Amino acid sequence: MNDEHLEELLPFYVNGTLSEPERARVEAYLQAHPQAQAELQWLRSLQAKVREEVPPVPEDVGLERALRRIRTEGPAPQGARAAAQPGFGERLRGWLAALVPQAVVRPALAGALALAAVQGAVILQLLDRQEDASTELRALRGSVAEQGPYVRINFKAEAREADIRMLLVGIHGSLAAGPGQLGDYYVRVPAERLDQVTAQLKASPIVDGLQVVDGLPARQ
């Protein structure tokens, strides 16, 4: 592994994402090349600056339940990940090349900017999802009558989001609120169909529990 390749690994060394053998080779390179310490310190300063300027992401409602579902469904196949990663990396390189001449950007700087771009995109996506969920919940709260009955539903941890949506469509209910902090979904159903709907929900293998309530929980 030549020095140029080891220099390109510096951003990943700062992020702590290298394997143990790669990390050992980079540390040996840093000891043999004191001038690389300045670049290492610059990368660490960049990382600290990004963390300082990014606002904290509020805890998503039902986050723990969502994480359990993700673990249950498992990661994407390795072949699919391997096929997707090179294309994304090439797009990032092209984007950086369009912004700054390649003669100016050193490989390590390009890697650091790419990592910062990825981190920023992920954070913005999470913030957008949180804002969209809050907007949707406020719209639902304003469009439904406060008078019940409502069915409060809790789904099992292994329940998939697609299955939950299919079930809610199948009972022809109106989602009034949720999922809440504890994973509660509040569904409004016509009073004359209440017995039929509750029986259908109890028979579903993905429902962990349900309760008929007269109103929605107080707004936070």
N, C-alpha and C positions, 0 to 999 in steps of 0.2 A: 504494500500500500504506500503510494508516494506521498510527498509532503502536501501537494495540492489537494489530494483527496482528503487528507487528515484536516486540512484547513477548512474544507467544506463541511466537515462534521462538527465544527465548533458550535454552531447554533443548536444542534441536537444535543451536544454535551451540556450546554447551559440549560436546556429544557429537561435534561435527565431522561432522555428517551433512547439512549444508546444501549447496545448490549454490553455485557461485561468485557468481552475481548476488545470491542471498539473503544470503550471508555479507557481501557488500559493503554491502548495505542495512542489515543489522543493525549493522555496525561504524560506519556513518554515524549511525545512530540513537543508539548509545552515546556517540559524540562530542558529539552535540547534546543529550543528556540525561544529565548527570553523575549524577543520582539513580538511573539504571538500573544504574550500576556496582555499587551495593550488592547489588542483586538478582543480578547476574552473579556476584559473589563468593560469594553464598549458594549458588547453583546449583553452582558449582565445589566448594564445601565438601561439599555433598550428594553429588556424584559421588565425591569422594575418600573420604568416609565409607563409601559403599556398597562401594567397592573394598577398603577395609581390612577390613570385616566379613565379606565373602564368602570362604570358604575356597578355596584353590587346587584346581582340578579335576584329578585324576590323569589322566595320559595314557591314553587308551583303547587297548585292545589292537587291533592292526591299524588304527590311526587313519589312517595315510597311505594304506593300501589303500582304506579306506572313503571317504576324501576323493576319491581318484581315481575311484571308482565314481560318486560324486555328480556330479563334473564331467562324466563320460562321459554319464550319463543326462540331464544338462542341467536347467535350472530349469523350474518350472511355467509354463504358458502365461500371457502377460501378462493376458489376459482373466480368467483364474481368480484371479490375484493381486489384480487391481483389484476384483473382486467380493467377495473375502474381506476385504480390509483395512477398508472402511468398517464392516462389521458388528462386527469386533473392536474398532475404535475406539469405537463407540457403546457396546459392552458395558463397556469400561473407564471411559468417562465416567459411565455409570449406576452402576457400582460405586463410583467416587469420590464421586458425588453422594449415595449412600446412607450413606457414612461421615462426610462433612463437609458442612455447609450451604454452598450455592453462594455465599452472601453473604460467607462467610469465605475461601473458596479463590479466589485470583486465578488467571487463566488460565495464567500461567507456572508457578505452583506446581502446578496440576493437570497440566500437561504433564510437569513433572519427576517427579511421583509416578507418572504413567502409565509413563514410561520406566523408572523404578526397578522398577515392578511387572513389566514385560516382561522386563527383565534378570534379575530374581530368578527368574521362572518358567522361563526358559531354563536358568539355572544349576542349579536344582533338578531339572529334567528330565534334564539330563546326569548329575547325581549319582545320581539314581534308576536310570538306565540302567546306569551303571557298577556300582552295588550289585547290581542284578538279575543282571547278567552274571556277577559274581563268585559270587553265591549259586548260580546255575545250574551254573556250572563246578564248584564244590565238591560239589554234589549228584551230578553226573555222576561225578566222581572217586570218590566214596564208594560208588556203586552198581554200578560195573563191576569186573570182576576185573582185576588187574594183568597177568595173563598174556595174551599176544597170541594170534593176530597182529593187528596194527593196520595200517591204511593211512594214511600221512601224505600229505595232499593239499594242493597249492597251486593256487589258482585264478588265472586271468588277471585283470589289473587291471580290464578292462572287464566282467567277469562281474557280473551283477546278483544281489542277495541272493535274489530269488525263484527264479532259475534254480538257484542253489546248493542251496537247500532242496529243490527238485524233484528234483535229481540224487541227493541223499542219501536221499530217500524212495524213489527208484527202485531203488537198490541194496540196500535193506532192511538197511542197516548201522546200528549204534548209535554216535551221536556221543559219543566219550569225552572229548575236550578240544578247545578251540579256539573261535574263531580265536586263535592266539598272536600274539606281537609281530611276527612275520614273516608272519603270515597263514596259519599252519599249522593244518589241521584233522586231528584224529586220529579215525579211524573204525574201530570193531571189527567184524569180519565173521567168520562161521564159517570154520574152516580149510578145510572141504570146498568152500566157494564162493569161495575166495580168487582162483583163476585167472579165474573168470567175472567177478567184481567188478572186478579190475584191468583186464581187457580192456574192460569197459564204460566204465570211467573214462578209459582211454587214448583211447577213441574219442570222448569228449565234447569239443566245441570250446571249452568254458570251462575245462578243466583244463590248467594250465600244467606240472605235474609231479606225480609221486607216487612213494612208496617204501614198501615193506613193512618194518615194524619190529616188534620183539618186545615193546616196552613203551612206556609213556608217558614224556614228559620229566620230569625231576625238578621237584618243586614249588618255586616261588620263595618 
